[in-house]
Amino acid sequence: QVQLVESGGGLVQAGGSLRLFCAASGSIFRFSVMDWYRQAPGKQRELVATIRSGGSTNYADSVKGRFTISRDNAKNTTYLQMNSLKPEDTAVYYCHQRWFSNDYWGQGTQVTVSS
């Protein structure tokens, strides 16, 4: 079935930037809604950003203006550009794909922002 693999996480200082990658498989990618979620220890998983098949986007208020979600359908890849990072952005970031009633999750990539 569909496989999602995140990469690009790491340790960065506050104010820095990271770009997360989510490589998907399957011909359904270009028809899918792609999301980035994050989850910190002891916290609920929260939706960070969404990009739909037509390119429209939504962002959590906490990241709006700092994060940008994008997609490259030719590469079956979704990106999350994270700028002006804050310590509260520290979490495991997960790629999520939605296609009709189906959904798929990546394994997560750790983002740690030091103060």
Secondary structure, DSSP 4 states (H G I P E B T S, - for coil): ---EEEE--EEEETT--EEEEEEE-STTGGGSEEEEEEE-TTS--EEEEEE-TTS-EEE-TTTTTTEEEEEEGGGTEEEEEE-S--GGG-EEEEEEEEETTEEEE---EEEEEE-
